Structure formats: structure tokens, C-alpha cells
Amino acid sequence: MREIRNFNDGWGFKKGNCEAPETFFPADAEPVTLPHTWYEDGEYYQGDACYQKLFPWKKEPGKKVFLSFEGVDKSCRVYLNGAKAGEHQGAYSTFRMDITEALRNGNNLLTVLVNNEKGTDVNPISGDFTLFGGIYRDVKLILTPEIHFDPVWYGTDGVTASAVLTEDGTGKVEVKARTVVPEGMEADLEVSLWDADGNCVCIETQKKELAVLRVSDPVCWDGTKSPCLYTLKAALRCGETIEDLVELQIGFRRIAMNPEQGFFLNGRRLKLNGVAKHQDTAGKFSAAGEEDWQRDLALIREIGANAVRLSHYQHPQRFYDLCDSSGLIVWTEIPMLRLIEKETLVNNAEEQLKELILQNMHHPSICFYGVENEIAMFGETDFMHHEVKRLHELAKSLDPSRFTAAANLNSVEYDSPLNRITDVVGYNLYFGWYYGEMLDFASFFDGFHSVNANVPLAVTEYGADCNTAFHSTAPKRKDYTEEFQALFHETVYPYIEERGYIWGSFVWNMFDFVSGIRNEGGVKYRNNKGLVTFDRQIRKDAFYYYKAKWSEEPFVHITGKRYQNRTGKCMDVKVYSNCPAVVLHTQDGEWSLDSSNGVFLFENIPFSGEGICVKAEAGNVSDTAEFRYVEEEDPSYVYVDPNPGPNVKNWFVDEVEKAKLFPAGRWSVMDTVNDLLSSSEAMALIDESSPELGEYMRDTVGTFTLEQVAAYAKTLIDEESFMELNKKLVLIKKQ
């Protein structure tokens, strides 16, 4: 049978191109153990790098040897003893290659050339997250007999399985095997199913590579309520000898979607209360491992979520296993974040979608395959509609039992074809943070549903950045305070919760994550919209708001603990809890409140002397906090932007003056990036004013105005130059 060996130790690493992959590294190579990424904060290197491993080998007759990579970011070429063994385009899926013939007795030199540049051939080619680079997941050797399941087939183990629960309650498993049986030899395919107690519930043996198993009364995989799993065993037999064996965990469940009532699991309506996550974590970045995945899962379970969006690419196989066993509903997706009219890019998207589905279709947790995320950011075209339809049809042909999905941004019109290709649609919305007001969520939802009554709608991203060092009693947008982030979610989530036609939502994000180009809110290289900090050490107050809404284990949490220094002789104390009533105690008294929404606001609690000790109780659970009285506001709580950038609102005081600065029919900084890119005259002025701004525009958010881009990328142009640029732009008439 097959044998799997760890191959992570004893590697050497160097940045730069390796001109001679058949030559061993010089002595200055850095010794590394995989998983490994070369990313470091402040050094976002995008380019070539080389990994090498010198290892001894003794050939074993009748054995096939495969090299297995679980993730190399982003593209790679593999050489063994100077001969090319294979290559792969894509950072997030498993891929394998047969190295049997290239191996030799004695020492062998393995060279892996890696490149993490964005480029335009391999997805993703843009996105607000980092392409870390490196062999950042495990590498293994797989040894099989000559008769074996093919581990090279799209990075699978040579076996795929799809399990469903039919309408009559029968469990059905379709098993497809890709076998390698040398000429003159024979083998039977034996497929069996085993329950959680180790009992064989059914078995079938046959010559062909397709098998269907049926279980008359299976125990359902029922989400977090009861995530029951079965073990599927696929064996290749020669008489009494098992030549190769593959095991997969599966679960029986039935999913359905109604555009008015939402998502159904096994006939039970289930509102999906979800979070989104990236794969990176502090200290290790993308090279995370079992301990990190277990910790992330524990936090997701603690908050009470029943769903997770694994964005924006295929996550480690192990994390899908953890979602299976914990009962989380999963939206998984390919890294299609920008779609240009280039055949190599589209073909790569199809390959990554095949890998995603074939490697993961046995997981009962996966219910949604995302085929695109915000691709209309740079404009919408017929080509885009056609290619998204191709991806949708490909997904349905490979696995018709799941929903295809798309995540659009707010600029995609209600009646856009992008909303009517996939089975379901999600929107990434940031009203009240990047644009508009929080109240706009409600009108957007209702407007979309009125136009698309038959389109199942979810919210795939919403959130606000938070630096836990900043605080305010009067939080406002872009102050980066912990209080504003909490207020944002308190305000927005009820709009989602109360609308039955919204089948689910995914908070952006569960954890802060790396975005190598960011410098926002007093923190470099991070997107800080997480409910938990990047190092997973601090649960922000907003975390506890969702815990109050979703979790069942009783708790209370006093907010604002990091906002310890307070002015005034009294203060408001806000508590989150999933209990119906909370009692607040201080040295000066006791107060009680009831709440049905998880939020308890105790107003005007008096200070006593120089401080106040607060205790919140609900039944057998409690929480405490201390606050200090100070005469003046603590300046460390206030975010002061060192690079405020252009502030167009300062340029005018009324609508008349605004109209003069941005006259109709003329170009201005209030036009979108996409529109400005269509004018060679306008772009010539922009390039002259700031070449960096022009370059940034060509690879940024096309539906945002130039004013919004300049406000975000603050260091690209100062306010005076930006105003002068506008004066020049308005001299050009639009065609």
C-alpha cells in the first residue's frame, strides 16, 4: 500500500533566480525547514527565489515515487538532478509529480524555483492581501505500488467522492477513481463505508472506476448541531492483496436555497451567521500549521458562528477537515479577483477551479464554490459575463450538488448579469466606512431584492478597521477606535438579521491579516478589520457583540476595558451578553437591565473618587473592569494621521463653489479611475503630476473616484499638488 513520508527538513533557500538548477547552492544559502515563506513586514519581496534539498535515495523495485506539494506561492518549476520534473501555476492547491524515473541511487538534488509576482497569467493578479511567496505548506513523498490510485490527477489522491442525502432519506455516495494498472495486470476496485463506531455499513467490489454506494438510514451531517462523519475506503485489490488504499471523510446532508427564506440544511431553515478568514497568522504569516488552525477554529466556535468564508483562495486541506468535524458551513473560492481578456489567465482560473473542487468535493462542510470576487472593480464587460458563466458551468459539471457563488461589490448594479449567472450572490459592502452611511445597508438590501426577487442574496463582506489602542466616547468613521468598530457592527448586523431573504453573512474579517501595501490607522502592513488581532491574543469588543448574538454558552463582557482613562464624573458602561438580564455593580450602587439584542447600556454610572470598579453579572457568569478618572482626555487614545493626504471637502463650502471646482462635462478628481484611464489627455496630466499615482491607478480600484484613491493612498500626492491637478483636469472637455 501507499506510504507517505514527511519531506520538510533539510532545505536551503536563496532569493533571486537560480540559473543552474542542477548545481547545489553555495555555502551562503539559508538553511530552512518547511513550511517556509520569505515574507517579512517592511520587505514585501516579489520575484524569484530558489529552494534546494540534497537527499540520499535507494531505489525500491516495484515502487512508484511521487513528490507532493500542498502549497507553493505563487508559481514554481521543479527540477530533480537537473531534469525538469514538473511545474505548477497557482499558490493555494496541492499538486504532485511522478519522480520515479528521475531518482537515482545515492544523492539526489531537488531544486524548486518559485516566483510570487502578480503578473497577468496566474490568479490572483490583484487583491488587498499579500502574496507571501515560498513553499509555505508541507512537502511529502508518496510511495505506491505499481498498481495505484493516481495521486497526480489534479492533486487528488486519485479518488473523489460526493455524498448527498436524498429526499427519501437515503444516503448516496458517488465515487470516482483514477487508477494506474500496468498492462498485463488486473485489479478490482473495492469501495466500503464505515460509520463513526468503526462498523462497515456497505461495501462494493467491481472492475470499473465508478462506484455508487447507498445507505438506507444514515446519520446526517447536520452542521454544528451534529456533524456526523463516515469514512470512505477505496482499495485496489489483486486477489487478497490490497495494493493501494485511500480514505476520505464524508457526510450525508441535503442543502437547498430559497430566495425568500434562505438556506436549508436537511430541510431545516438555517440562517448562516458567518465570518471570513485569511490563512496567515502572526510570526508565521502564510506558513501556519496545525496549532494555528486549531486555535483559529476554537475562536470561530467560541464566537458561535455556524459558517465560514475561506477567502480568497483554496485553504489548507486540514482546515476543511476541521470544518467538517465542527459542523461549519463553508464558502470556498478560487482567487479570481480581477479578470482581464487574456486566455492564459482564464485557463488558469479553470485549472484552479478544477483543483479546488476535485480535491475538496468530499467535504460535507463545503456548500458553496465561489468563482469570482469583486472582478467588476475595474469595470464590467461582456467578456467577463461570458467567462464567469463558463466557470459556473464548469463547477456544475464537476459537482452539481453544491451551489456556485459570486461576491460582487457595491458598484455592481442590481440588474447586472453578474447577479444572475451563479446559483447565489453575495455583496461586499462598506457603507459607513469607505462610502455612504451605515443606514444605506438597509436600502441597498431592499433595493436589490426588489429587482432580483429570485436571486438568493448574502453579505459576503462588511466591517470597519480597528486599532485597539484608540478609543472615544463619541466614535466616528475613520477614527479607528475600538468603539466605532463595535458601533458599526451593532448598527449594521440588525439590518442583516431582520431580513429573512438574506440567507447569510460573513463578517470581514475574523482576524486581522497582512496587506503588504497598507499603512492605515496607525498600523503598517495590516488590514485591521478583524474581530481578533493578528496574533490572536486580543478579542476586540466587536467579537463579543457577535458572541452575544450567536453563542449559546452564557457569558457577559464589559466593553471598553482598554479605554481605561475617562473624563467626567460619570460614564456609560456597555455590556454584551447572551443572557436576558444583566446586573451591574459598583461601589456606589447596583443597576439592572433587560435586553433582547445582546447589548446592555448602563448610562451615567457615577465615578467614586479617582476610579470605579465595575462588575457585571448574569446568573452564574460575570465580568469585571476598572476605570480611572482623569481631568483631560488621554491623547494616546486619539489617532493622528501622519499623512492626511488630500481632503477635497476642504476645497469648498457650498454646492455652488463645488460646481465651479468640478464643472459638468469636464474631467476632475471626482471622476472614477476607470473613466480617467479612458482619457489619454487626463492620464498624461496625472502622470506628470505624480507618476506614482498614475501607476497606482492602473492597478487599483477602478470604480472608486480619484479623490477616494488619493485619500486612501495618501503618500502618492500632497493636497496642494492634488488641487493643482484638478485645476488642469477641468480644462479638458469630456468627449
N, C-alpha and C positions, 0 to 999 in steps of 0.2 A: 504494500500500500504506500501511499504518498508519505513523505517525510518533510517537515518544514523546519528549516534552520534559520536562526537569527543571523543577520549579516551586517549588523550595525557598527561593529567595533573595527578599529584599526584603519581608519581612513585618513588621508591627507587632503588639505584644502588650500587653494590659492585663487585669488581674484585675477581676472584677466583671461585672455584667450590662451588655450593650450595648443600650440602649433603642432606638437608631435605626440599624439595620444599613445603611441607605442613606447614612449620614453618615460621612465619613472621620474617623479618630482625631484628637484634638487633639495638640499638639506633645509632650505628656509620655508618649506611647506608647513602649514599649521596642522598639527595632529587634531583630529576631531572624532567624536563619536556621534553617530546618527541617533535620532533626528537632529538636523542642524540647519539653521538659517544664518545668512551673513548680515541680515539687517541689524542696524544699531540706530537708536534715536540720534538724529542730527547727521547721520551718514546714510542717506537713502540711496545706496548704490544700485543702479540699474544697468546691467551689462552682462558680460561673460564671466564665468567662473569655472573652476575645474576641481573635481573630486577624483582621487585615485585610491586604489586599495590593492596591495600586493598580498596574495594568499596562496597557500600550497593546495594541491589537489591530487588525489589518486583516483583515476577513472575506475568506475564500477560497471562491469558488463551488464547489459540489460537495463541500465538506469538512464532515464532522461532527466536533465537538469534545467530548471527554469529560474531566471532572475526576476524577482518581483519587487516593484517599486509601488508604494502606497500613495506617494505624492511627491512630485518634483516641480518646483516653481521657477519658471513657467514652461519652458521648452528644454528638451535635452536630446543629446546624441550619446549613445553608449558604445564603447569600444572594448573588446576583450583581446588582449595580446595584439593590439594594433589593428585588428579587423573590426569593422563596424558590425555590432550585434543588433542594433535597432535604434529607434528614436521615438519621441512622443511629443505631441503638441497639446499642452493643457496642464494646468497646475494642480488639479484637485482630484483626479481619479486614479485608481490603481491601473497599472499597465505591466505587462510581463513579456519576456522574450526567451526563446529557446537558445541556450548557450552550450548545449551538449557537445556539438562538433568543435566549437572553438576552444573548449577546455583542453589543457594538456597536462600530462603528469609532471609534477614539480610545481614551481612557482608560476602563478598567473597574474597578469597585470590588468586590472579593470579600471577604465577611465570613463568618467561621466562628465560631459561638457554641458553646462547649464547656462541658460540666459533668462533674465526676468524683465527685459524691456517690454514696454507696452506694445509697440508695433501696431500693425493693422491686419495681421494674418491670424492671430490666435486670440480667442476671447479669454479675459476681458481686455478691451483696448481703452477703457476709461473706467472711472468709478472712484467714489470717496472712500477708498480703503487701500491698503498697501499691498503691492506685490513684493513679498518679502525676499524671495529668492532662496534657493537651497534645496537639498534633499531633506525635506523637513518632516517627513513621516518615515515609518520603518522600511527597511530593505530586508528581504528574506530570500533564501534559496528554497525552491520546491523540487524535491526529488520524487519521481514517479517511475513505475514500471513502464515497459514499452506499451502495454495496454493501459490507457488512462483517459480520464476526462481532460479536455484541452484547457489548460489554465491561461493560454494566450488569448482566448476568444473574448475580446473586449474587456479583458481584465477580470473576468468572472472566474469561478473555479471549474468552469466547463458545464455547470448545471444552473439553470434558472427555474424558479418556482413562483407561481402566483396562486394564492389561496383566497377563496371567497366563501361567503355564507349565502346560499341561495334562498329564494323566497320561501321555500318549504322547510327551511331549517337544516338542509343538508350541507355538509362541508365538502367543497370541491377543490382539488389541487391539480393544477396543470404543471407538469414537469417536463422541461426540455433539456436534453443532454447533448453535448457536443463531444463525441468520443473519438479517440485515435486508436484504431485497431490495425496493426500491420497486416499486410497481405499474407494470406495463409493461416491466420489466427482467427479465433472466434471468441466472442464474449457476450454474455447476457446482461441486460440492464435490470437490476433489481431495485425497486423503489419501495420504501417502507415508511410508515408514520408512527411516531411514538409519543405518548402523552407525557404530562409533567411528572407522573409517577414511574416512568420507565416502562410502561406497558405498550406492546405493539398493537396498534388498533387496526392496521391494514397493511397489506403487502402485495406487490405485483411484480412478476418477472416476465420479460419479453425481449424480443430481438431488436425492435425499433427504438429510436431515440426520443420518442414522445410517449409519456405515460399520464394517465388521469386517475387520481385516487378519489374515492368518495367515502365520507364518514357520515353515518346516518344521524347521529345526535351529538355533534361536537360541543365542547365547552367554548363559548365565544371569547374572542379577544374584545373586551368591552371598554377600552380606554382606561383612564385612571381608576375606574370602578372595579375592573377585574381584567388585568392584562394577561390572559392565559395564553401560553405558547406551547406549540408542539415542535418536535424535532423531526425533520425530514432527512432520511438517509438514502442516498443514491449510491449504489455499489455496482461495479463492473465485475462480473463473476466468470471465471473459467472453471466449470465444474464446481468443486467445493472450495476453490480458492478465490478469495476476494482480491482482485488486482489493484483496484483503486476505490476510495470511499470519500464522499463529500457529504458533509452535514450542514443543514441550514435550519434556522429557527423560523417558523411560520406561525400565523394565527388566523383564525376564521372570523371574519367580520363583514358586514354589509354596510355600504355607505350610500347615501343619497343626498340630493340637494334640491331645495325648493326656493325659487326666487323671492317668495313672500315669507316663508317660515324658516329658511336657513338650512343648516346642516343636520343630517340624521345619521346616527350610528346604531346599527342593528334595530332600526325602527324607532329609536328614541331621539327626540329632538335634543341637540346639544349645541349650545352657544359656545363657540371657540374663544376662550379667553387666553390669548397667546402673547408670547414675547418673541422677538427676533434676536439672533445672536451671530456674531462672527466667531472665527475659530481661535483667535490669538489671545494670549494672556501675558501678564507682566513677567519679565525675566526670560521667558522662553519665546515670546512672540508666536509665530505660527508653529513652532516645534513643540507643541504641547503634547501631553501624554495622559496616561490612564488617571493619574491622581488629579490632573486638571479637569478632565472630562467628568469624573465623579463629583468633584466639587461644584462644577457648573450645574450639573443635573440636580444636585442637592439643593442649590439655591433656587432653581426653577421650580422644583417641587415644593420648597418652602413657601414661595410666593403664592402657590395654589393654581398656577397656570395649568391648563389642560391641553395646550397646543404650543408648538414652537415653529418659527420660520427659520430654517437653516440657510441663511443668506450668505453671500450671493453666488453660491457655488456648491459643489458636492463636498460634504463634510466627511470626516474620518468614518470609516465603516463601523468602528467601535461605538461611535456616538449614536448611530442609528440603532445598534443593538440595545443601547441603554434606553433609548426612547421606546423601543418595543417592550422592554421589561417593565418600564414605569408607566406605560399607557398613554404617553403623549401623542397627540395627533401632529403629524409633520407635514409642513410645506417645504419641499426641497426644490432646488432650481439649478439651472446652468448659468454661467457667468456672462449672459448676453445683456450687456448694459449699454452698448452702442452698436448700431447696425448701419454699416456703410455698404455701398454697392460694390462689393468685392467678393468674388467667388470663393477665394480661399477662406475668408472669414466665415461665410455662410456654411461652407462644408465643414469647417472646424466646429461650428455650433452644432451641426447634426451629429458629428462624431462624439462630442461631449455629451449630447443628449442620449445617444445610444449607450455610452458607458454608464451614465447616471442610472438609466432605467434597468439595463441588464444586470448591473452589479447590485442593485438595491430592490428589485421588484418583489423579493420575498419578504420584505419587512412589512408587517401589518400596520405599523405606525404611519407609514407614508401613505397619504391620501391625495396629495397634490403635487404635480410636476410643473414647476414654473419654467416657462420658455422665454420670458423676457422681463427685464426690469428697467423701466424709465427710458426705453430706447427712443421715445419721441422727444427727449430732452433737447435734441439737436435738430428737431423738425420732423415732420411726418410725411411719408411718401407712399405711393402705391407699391413700390418695391418692398417697402417694409411690411405692408399688409400681406403681400404675397408670401414673403419668406416666413412670417410668423404663422401663417396658415400651413405652410409646409412643415414647420416644426410641430405644430399641433397635430397634424395628420400622422407624422412620424411617431409621435408619442402614443397616439391612439392605436396605431398598428402594432406597436411593441407591447403595449399594456393597456387594453381598453377598459380595465377595471378601475382605473384611477381617473381623477379629474385633471385636465390641463388647466393651467392658470397663467395669468399675466398681471404684472404690477405696473400700473401707469402713474404718471404724476399729474398734478392739478391742471396743467395746461392742455391736457388731452380732453378735447370737447366731449360732452355727453354722447353725441351721436357718432363719434369716431368709430371706424371699422375695428380699431384695436380693442374696443369693448365688446365685439361680437364675433370673435374668432375662437377664443378658448372657452372651455366649459364654464369657468368662473373668472371673475376680475377682482383685483384689489387696487386700491389707490394709496399712494404715498403722499400724505397731506401734512403741511406745516403751517396752516393758518395760525396766526397768533405768535409765530416765531420768525419765519423768514418773510412772511407776507400776510396781509389781511388781519382779521381779528379772530379770536377763538370761536366766537359765535358763528363765524362763517362755515364751520363744520356742519352745523345743522342744515343750513340752506343748501350746501353742496350735496349732502346725502339725499335730501328730499328732491332736489332738482334732478340728480342722476336717476333716482328711482322712478320719477315721473316720466322720464324719457325712455328708460330701459327697464320696464316692469318685469321683463323676462330674463334679466341678467342678474345672476347671484353676485352680490357685492360684499366685499370685505374691506377693511382698512389694514393695509399691509405695512404702513409706517406712519407714526406720529410721535412727536416728542419735542423736547427742549433741552439744550445744553445746560449743565450744572457743574460748577466748581464748588465743592463742599466747603471751601474757605470763605465764600461770600454769602452775606445774609442781609435781610431787610425786613422791616415790619410793613413796608409798602412796596412789595416786589413788582417789578415791571419787566417787560420784554427786553431781552438782551442785557440784563444786569447780571446774568449767570448765577444768580443766587439759588440756594437750595430751596428757598421759599417759593420762588417763581416756578421752578420745575414742578413742585408739588401742587401749586395752584393751577398750573396748566393742566395737569392730569386730572385733578379734581373737577375742573371745568369741562374738559373735552370728553372724558370717558363716559359720563352720563348720556351724552348725545349718541354714543355708540350703543350703550347698554339698553336704552329705551326703544331702539328701533329694531323690531323683530326681523325685518328683511335684511339687516346686516348680519351675515352668518358668522362673522368672526373678526377679530382684530389682533394685531401684533404690535406691541409697544416697541418703538425704536429708541433705545435698544436695551436688552437685558444688562449688558456690560459695556462700559467704556471700551473703545477699541482704537487701534492705531490708524491714523490717516497722516501719512508722512508729510503732506503739504500743508497741514493745518497749523495755525497759531492763533488760537481763539480762547477767549475767556480766561486768559492768564495761564494757559497750558499749551505747550507746544506738542505737535505730532499726535494729537488725540482728538477723536470725536467723543465728547463728554455727555452724550445724551443717555448714557447708561443709567439704569436704576441701581447699579452696583459699580463700584470703582474698578479700574482696570486690574488692580491687584487682588480683587475680590475681598478686600478687607472691610470695606465700608458699604453698608446698605444705606442708600440715601433715603430721605424721608418718603419720597415718592414710592419707593419699594414697599413701604408699609401701608401706603394707601391701597395698592393693589392687593396686598396680603389681606387687608380688611375686606376687600370686595370678593376675593376668590377663595381664600383658605378656610378650612373648617376647624382647625385646631385653635381653641380660644387664645387670644393674646391681646395685649394693649401696648401701645407705643406712644410716648410723648415726643412730639416733634420739636425741632429747633434746638436740640441739645448742643450742637456745635455753635449756636448763636447764644453764647453764654453771657456776654456783657450787654446789659439792657439799660436804656434811659427811662425816665419816668417813674412814678410811684406805684404804678400798676402795670400789668401786662396781660395779653391774651395768651392762653395756653391751649394749644390744639393737640388733640389726641386722636390717633387712629386705632380702631378696634373692630373686630368682627362680632363683638358681644352687643346685645341690645341696649345696655346701660353701662355708664362709667361713672365712678365716684372719684372726685379729685380732692386730695388732702394737702393742706399746707399748715404751717404753724399758726396761721391766723383763722383757719376755718375749713369747712367742708362744703363741696358743691356736687350736685349730681345732674346728669343729662341723659336723655334717651336719644337714640339716633337709629335710623334705618338705612343710612348710606355710608356707614363706616367712619364718618367724620364727627368729632365732638369738639366744639369750640367753646371753651370757657373764657368769657370776656371779663376784662377789668379785674383780674386777680391781684390783690394788693401785695406790694413788697413789704417786708418787715426788716427794718434796719438796712444792712448793706447787702442782703441777699434773700433768696427764697428757696426753700426745698419743697419740691413738688412730688407727690405720689399719686399715680392713677391706678385704680383698682376696678376689676370687673370679675366678680366671682372669685375664683382661686388664682387668677393671674394679675400681675401688677407690673408697674414700671416706675422708675424714679428719675429725677433730673434736678440739677441745681443751676440757678441763675444768679448773676451778680448785678447789683445796681452801680451804674457809672453815670457821671454828670454829663459827659459828652459821648457822642457816637464813636464807636471804635473804628478808626479809618481802615483797619485791616480787613473789615468786612465789605468794603466797597471796591468794586472792580474799576480801575482807572485804565483805560485803553491807551497803551503807549504809542499806538499807531492808529489814531482815529480815522484816518482816511477821509475821502471826500464826503461831505454832508450836504447834499443837494437841497435839503429842506431849509438850510440857512440862506439860500440864494434869493428867496422871495418871501413876501409877507402876505400876499393875497393872490387870488386867481388871475387878476389882470396882469400882474407882474410875471406870474408863472407862464401865462400865454405868450408874453413877449420873449421870455427866455427859451421857450420851446414851441416856436410857431408851427402851425399845421402845414403839412406839405414839405417840411424841411427836416433834414436829419438832425438828431440831437442825442445826448446821452440817455434820453428816456426811451430810445428805440431798443429793440431786442438784439441780442448778439447775432441771431440768425439773419435778421433783416440787414444789419450793418455789414455782415460778411458778404451780402449780395451786392454791395456797392464798392467798387474798386476805389472810387474817389474818397469815400468815407474811411475806408481801411487805410488808405495812404496817409491821411491826416492822423489817424490813431497810431500807426506805426511810427510816424515822425514824432509824435508827442511822447510816446512810450513804447518802444519796441517790445518790452516785456509784456505790456498789456495786450498788444496785438497778438503776440504768440499765445498768451493765456486764453484769449478769446477763441482762438482756433481749436482749442481743446477743452472747452468748458461748457457751461450750461447755456445752451442756445436759446432757450425760451425766457431766460432772465434778461432784464434790461442791462445796458452797460452801466447804469448807475448802481444796480444791485451787485453786479460783478465787481465793480470798483470798491464798493462798500465791504465786500467780503475779502477780496484780495487787496488788502489795504496798502501794502508796501509797494505796489506796482506804479502808483501815481499819486502825487500830492494834490491837495484840494485846489491850489492856485492853478496848477497845470491842467487839472481836470476842467476847471471853469473856462480856461482859455481854449481848451479843446472843444468845448461845447459852442463857444462863440464862432469857431471856424466851421464846425459841422453845420450850423444853422444857415450858413451861406450857400449850402448845396441843396438844390431842389431835388426832391424825390422824383424819379421817372414815372 
